[in-house]
Amino acid sequence: MKNLLRLFLVSTFAALAFNHALAVEPEAAAHAEFEPPKPELAYMGRFSVDLTAPIWELGKTADAGKRRIIPITGGSFHGPMLNGEILNNGADWQVVTPDGLAIIDTRYLLKMDDGELVYLQTRGLRYGPADVMADVAKGKSVDPGKYYFRLYMTFETASKKYAWLNRAMAVGYAMRLGNAVVYDAYLLK
């Protein structure tokens, strides 16, 4: 009986594998002639975000850590694709996990040098060795190579001139400098 059951299972699995190969092979063959595109980055500009207002510490909430709200009080951005000022109307709704990971969630308004308005949202992560992050928290100048601080950026605007931003994704490589965050933004092409 065991041998009969084993023969049944082997033949069933063989039939399934054969049918799967027939079903997958044409699809795999179709993909063999193409490859996903390689990532390309284009420098958009340098953002300097002012954080001069007091931080609101909410404490431990239902999220995975301590919630804090860091008001964005202004700033500027300059580069080959974007130039203008950051308006005093946004914040970082940040969560800091027990192991020190800061989960970044900012929303603020950009005023382009021609007066057009663009809403910017960033999401990101900041972490590093405890002693390094303690110095960052104190506002000391810390080599940004000693900790990780990266952002993912999306935009929204009604401007016809900047409508391309509605379909754009960008990444930022950031550092914290006292009462400011400075990052270089790169368009994902």
Residue pairs with C-beta under 8 A, 6 or more apart in sequence:
39 188
39 189
40 188
40 189
41 171
41 186
41 187
41 188
41 189
42 81
42 186
42 187
42 189
43 79
43 80
43 81
43 184
43 185
43 186
43 187
44 79
44 80
44 81
44 82
44 170
44 185
44 186
44 187
45 77
45 78
45 79
45 80
45 81
45 82
45 83
45 184
45 185
46 77
46 78
46 79
46 182
46 183
46 184
46 185
47 75
47 76
47 77
47 86
47 172
47 181
47 182
47 183
47 184
47 185
48 75
48 76
48 77
48 86
48 180
48 181
48 182
49 72
49 75
49 86
49 106
49 108
49 180
49 181
49 182
49 183
50 72
50 73
50 74
50 75
50 86
50 179
50 180
51 70
51 71
51 72
51 73
51 92
51 179
51 180
51 181
52 73
52 74
52 179
53 71
53 73
54 71
55 68
55 69
55 70
55 71
56 68
56 69
56 70
56 71
57 66
57 68
58 66
58 67
58 68
58 69
59 66
59 67
60 66
60 67
61 67
61 95
63 95
64 95
64 97
64 103
65 95
65 96
65 97
65 98
65 101
65 103
66 95
66 96
67 93
67 94
67 95
68 94
68 95
68 96
69 91
69 92
69 93
69 94
70 91
70 92
70 94
71 90
71 91
72 86
72 88
72 89
72 90
72 91
72 92
72 106
72 108
73 88
74 85
74 86
74 87
74 88
75 85
75 86
75 180
76 84
76 85
76 86
77 83
77 84
77 85
77 86
77 110
77 185
79 185
81 187
82 110
82 112
82 185
83 112
83 113
84 110
84 111
84 112
84 113
85 110
85 111
86 108
86 109
86 110
86 111
87 108
87 109
87 110
87 111
89 108
89 109
90 106
90 107
90 108
90 109
91 106
91 107
91 108
92 104
92 105
92 106
93 105
93 106
93 107
94 102
94 103
94 104
94 105
95 102
95 103
95 105
96 102
96 103
97 103
99 127
100 127
100 128
100 130
100 133
101 125
101 126
101 127
102 125
102 126
102 127
103 123
103 124
103 125
104 122
104 123
104 124
104 125
104 126
104 151
105 121
105 122
105 123
106 120
106 121
106 122
106 123
107 119
107 120
107 121
108 119
108 120
109 117
109 118
109 119
109 120
110 117
110 118
110 119
110 120
111 117
112 118
112 159
112 162
114 161
116 157
116 159
116 161
116 162
117 157
117 158
117 159
118 155
118 156
118 157
118 159
118 162
118 165
119 155
119 156
119 157
120 153
120 154
120 155
121 153
121 154
121 155
121 156
122 151
122 152
122 153
122 172
123 151
123 152
124 149
124 150
124 151
124 152
124 172
124 174
125 148
125 149
125 150
126 133
126 147
126 148
126 149
126 174
126 176
127 133
127 147
127 148
128 136
128 146
128 147
128 148
129 146
129 147
132 142
132 146
132 147
133 147
135 142
136 142
136 147
136 176
139 178
139 179
141 177
141 178
142 175
142 176
144 173
144 174
144 175
149 173
149 174
149 175
149 176
149 183
150 171
150 172
150 173
150 174
151 171
151 172
151 173
151 174
151 183
152 169
152 170
152 171
152 172
153 169
153 170
153 171
153 172
153 185
154 168
154 169
154 170
155 162
155 165
155 166
155 168
155 170
156 165
156 166
157 163
157 165
157 166
168 187
168 188
169 187
169 188
170 185
170 186
170 187
170 188
171 185
171 186
171 188
172 183
172 184
172 185
172 186
173 183
173 184
173 186
174 181
174 182
174 183
175 181
175 182
175 183
